[in-house]
Amino acid sequence: MNGSSSQRDNRTKSYLTKSKSILPDGLVRATLESYQVVVSDAQIEAIRKYMNLLLLWNQKVSLTSIVDPREILDRHFGESMFAAARFSILKGRLADVGSGAGFPGLALKIIRPELHITLIEANAKKSAFLAEVVRDLGLNGVEVLRARYEDLPAGAIQADFIAARAVGGLQQLLEWARGFLSPAGRVVLWLGAQDAENVSRIEEWNWTAPVPIPRSRRRVLLAGQKPVP
């Protein structure tokens, strides 16, 4: 194990033993309110439990380079949940492409329990992690698909929202999404400002204006719909 990995694991173990003191309820509420998200006591406990699982698994599986719980709350939970507030994601079917550690899909499920979530993740170990989070949090209406999104056969899913937070090859993703979105469905992308500007030029979609993500200097949300025939 190299020095940086060893230091990261030592920090992770420290955070695991102190998660509730590091993330008191008031801090969780205040942080998420800056993303226009209000959470219940039960949702705070779900966030804390999810974060503990993430940090525990991250010692063996590369899930996140961020190991400070306060940064995880901001960068992973806050940024993911902001989309629900900004684009009125309340219910329906959401596919999280390249789900990785479960963001945005599982974070959205915590605050929008009526959503049906499909987590698409090709990596076996990451898929196993996602399945364990779903089991441990007792989440219903969540499916983990161990697959590359481009290998899914036609009709494998039908989504009202297709979300992608850390996926390359956006042109390919958007071409694929056209066949899996419901007629009024939307793609929701987490992007850097320059990438959002480039994607907004793709004319086969009707794009919103980029929405700056709170507490971020350069990251934005971008949503697009297929034109009505």
C-alpha positions as CSV (number, residue, x, y, z in Angstrom):
1,M,0.0,0.0,0.0
2,N,1.4,3.4,-0.9
3,G,1.7,6.3,1.5
4,S,-1.3,8.3,0.3
5,S,-3.6,5.2,0.5
6,S,-2.4,4.4,4.0
7,Q,-3.0,8.0,5.1
8,R,-6.4,7.9,3.6
9,D,-7.3,4.7,5.3
10,N,-6.1,6.0,8.7
11,R,-8.3,9.1,8.2
12,T,-11.2,6.9,7.2
13,K,-10.9,4.8,10.4
14,S,-10.8,7.9,12.5
15,Y,-14.0,9.3,10.8
16,L,-15.8,6.0,11.2
17,T,-15.4,6.1,15.0
18,K,-16.6,9.7,15.2
19,S,-19.2,10.1,12.5
20,K,-22.0,11.3,14.7
21,S,-19.9,13.9,16.6
22,I,-18.4,15.0,13.2
23,L,-21.8,15.3,11.6
24,P,-24.3,16.4,14.3
25,D,-27.9,16.8,13.2
26,G,-27.7,20.6,13.1
27,L,-24.7,20.6,10.7
28,V,-26.4,18.1,8.4
29,R,-29.6,20.2,8.3
30,A,-27.7,23.5,7.8
31,T,-25.5,22.1,5.0
32,L,-28.4,20.6,3.1
33,E,-30.6,23.6,3.5
34,S,-28.0,25.5,1.4
35,Y,-28.9,23.0,-1.4
36,Q,-32.6,23.8,-0.8
37,V,-33.1,20.4,0.9
38,V,-35.0,19.9,4.2
39,V,-34.4,16.5,5.9
40,S,-36.2,14.6,8.7
41,D,-34.5,12.9,11.6
42,A,-34.9,9.5,9.9
43,Q,-33.3,10.9,6.7
44,I,-30.3,12.2,8.7
45,E,-29.8,8.8,10.2
46,A,-30.0,7.2,6.7
47,I,-27.4,9.7,5.4
48,R,-25.1,8.9,8.4
49,K,-25.5,5.1,8.0
50,Y,-24.8,5.4,4.2
51,M,-21.7,7.5,4.8
52,N,-20.4,5.0,7.3
53,L,-20.8,2.2,4.8
54,L,-19.1,4.3,2.1
55,L,-16.1,5.0,4.3
56,L,-15.9,1.4,5.5
57,W,-16.0,-0.1,1.9
58,N,-13.7,2.7,0.6
59,Q,-10.8,1.1,2.6
60,K,-10.9,-1.8,0.1
61,V,-12.8,-0.6,-2.9
62,S,-12.1,2.8,-4.6
63,L,-15.4,4.5,-4.2
64,T,-14.5,8.1,-3.4
65,S,-11.4,10.2,-3.1
66,I,-13.2,12.3,-0.5
67,V,-13.0,10.9,3.0
68,D,-13.9,13.8,5.2
69,P,-17.6,13.3,6.2
70,R,-18.3,17.1,5.9
71,E,-17.0,17.1,2.4
72,I,-18.9,14.0,1.5
73,L,-22.1,15.6,2.8
74,D,-21.4,18.7,0.6
75,R,-20.0,17.2,-2.6
76,H,-21.9,13.9,-2.8
77,F,-25.1,14.3,-0.8
78,G,-25.7,18.0,-1.2
79,E,-24.9,18.3,-4.9
80,S,-27.0,15.1,-5.7
81,M,-30.0,16.2,-3.7
82,F,-30.0,19.8,-5.1
83,A,-31.3,18.4,-8.4
84,A,-34.5,17.2,-6.7
85,A,-35.2,20.7,-5.5
86,R,-34.1,22.5,-8.7
87,F,-35.9,20.3,-11.2
88,S,-38.9,19.1,-9.1
89,I,-37.8,15.5,-9.1
90,L,-40.6,14.0,-6.9
91,K,-41.6,10.6,-8.2
92,G,-41.3,8.4,-11.3
93,R,-38.4,6.4,-12.6
94,L,-34.9,7.6,-12.4
95,A,-31.9,5.8,-13.9
96,D,-28.5,6.7,-12.5
97,V,-25.9,5.9,-15.2
98,G,-22.4,5.0,-14.0
99,S,-23.7,5.1,-10.4
100,G,-20.3,4.3,-8.7
101,A,-20.8,5.0,-5.0
102,G,-24.6,5.7,-5.5
103,F,-24.6,9.4,-6.3
104,P,-26.9,10.8,-7.3
105,G,-29.3,7.9,-7.3
106,L,-29.3,6.7,-3.7
107,A,-29.0,10.2,-2.3
108,L,-32.1,11.2,-4.2
109,K,-33.9,8.1,-3.0
110,I,-33.3,9.1,0.6
111,I,-35.2,12.4,0.2
112,R,-37.6,11.2,-2.5
113,P,-38.7,7.8,-1.4
114,E,-41.5,7.6,-4.1
115,L,-38.8,7.5,-6.8
116,H,-38.1,4.2,-8.4
117,I,-34.3,4.1,-8.9
118,T,-32.2,2.0,-11.3
119,L,-28.5,2.1,-10.5
120,I,-26.5,1.2,-13.6
121,E,-22.9,0.2,-12.7
122,A,-20.5,-2.1,-14.6
123,N,-18.0,-2.6,-11.8
124,A,-18.7,-5.8,-9.8
125,K,-17.4,-4.5,-6.5
126,K,-19.1,-1.2,-6.8
127,S,-22.4,-3.0,-7.6
128,A,-22.0,-5.1,-4.5
129,F,-21.5,-2.0,-2.4
130,L,-24.7,-0.4,-3.9
131,A,-26.6,-3.6,-3.1
132,E,-25.4,-3.6,0.5
133,V,-26.4,0.1,0.9
134,V,-29.9,-0.7,-0.4
135,R,-30.2,-3.7,2.0
136,D,-28.8,-1.9,5.1
137,L,-31.0,1.2,4.5
138,G,-34.1,-0.9,3.8
139,L,-34.8,0.9,0.6
140,N,-37.6,-0.3,-1.6
141,G,-37.9,0.4,-5.3
142,V,-34.2,0.3,-6.0
143,E,-32.7,-2.0,-8.7
144,V,-29.0,-2.5,-9.2
145,L,-28.0,-3.4,-12.7
146,R,-24.4,-4.6,-13.1
147,A,-23.9,-3.6,-16.7
148,R,-22.5,-1.0,-19.0
149,Y,-25.3,1.3,-20.0
150,E,-24.5,0.9,-23.7
151,D,-24.9,-2.8,-23.4
152,L,-28.5,-2.7,-22.1
153,P,-31.0,-4.1,-24.7
154,A,-33.8,-2.0,-25.9
155,G,-36.6,-1.9,-23.4
156,A,-34.4,-2.9,-20.5
157,I,-35.5,0.3,-18.7
158,Q,-37.8,3.1,-19.2
159,A,-37.0,6.3,-17.3
160,D,-38.6,9.6,-16.6
161,F,-35.1,10.9,-15.5
162,I,-31.7,9.8,-16.6
163,A,-29.0,11.1,-14.3
164,A,-25.2,11.1,-14.8
165,R,-22.8,12.7,-12.5
166,A,-19.4,11.4,-13.5
167,V,-19.7,9.9,-16.9
168,G,-17.4,10.5,-19.9
169,G,-18.5,10.3,-23.5
170,L,-21.6,12.5,-23.1
171,Q,-22.4,12.5,-26.8
172,Q,-22.7,8.7,-26.7
173,L,-24.7,8.8,-23.4
174,L,-27.2,11.3,-24.9
175,E,-27.7,9.2,-28.0
176,W,-28.3,6.2,-25.8
177,A,-30.7,8.1,-23.5
178,R,-33.0,9.0,-26.4
179,G,-34.1,5.4,-26.6
180,F,-34.7,4.9,-22.9
181,L,-36.4,8.1,-21.8
182,S,-40.2,8.5,-21.5
183,P,-41.6,11.0,-24.0
184,A,-41.5,13.9,-21.5
185,G,-38.4,12.5,-19.7
186,R,-35.3,14.5,-18.9
187,V,-31.6,13.9,-18.7
188,V,-30.0,15.6,-15.7
189,L,-26.2,16.1,-15.8
190,W,-23.7,17.3,-13.2
191,L,-21.0,19.1,-15.2
192,G,-18.2,21.7,-15.1
193,A,-19.3,25.1,-16.5
194,Q,-17.3,24.6,-19.8
195,D,-18.6,21.1,-20.4
196,A,-22.2,22.4,-19.8
197,E,-21.6,25.1,-22.4
198,N,-20.4,22.5,-24.9
199,V,-23.3,20.1,-24.2
200,S,-25.8,23.0,-24.5
201,R,-24.8,23.3,-28.2
202,I,-26.1,19.8,-29.0
203,E,-29.2,20.7,-31.0
204,E,-31.1,17.4,-30.6
205,W,-32.1,18.4,-27.1
206,N,-34.0,21.3,-25.5
207,W,-31.7,22.5,-22.7
208,T,-32.3,24.5,-19.6
209,A,-29.9,27.2,-18.7
210,P,-27.1,25.8,-16.6
211,V,-27.9,26.1,-12.9
212,P,-24.9,26.9,-10.6
213,I,-24.5,24.3,-7.8
214,P,-24.4,26.0,-4.4
215,R,-21.0,26.1,-2.6
216,S,-19.2,25.2,-5.9
217,R,-17.2,27.6,-8.0
218,R,-17.5,25.8,-11.3
219,R,-20.0,23.0,-11.2
220,V,-23.5,23.3,-12.6
221,L,-26.6,21.3,-13.3
222,L,-27.9,20.9,-16.8
223,A,-31.2,19.3,-17.8
224,G,-32.4,18.5,-21.3
225,Q,-35.5,17.1,-23.0
226,K,-36.1,15.4,-26.3
227,P,-38.0,17.8,-28.7
228,V,-41.7,16.9,-29.0
229,P,-42.3,15.4,-32.5
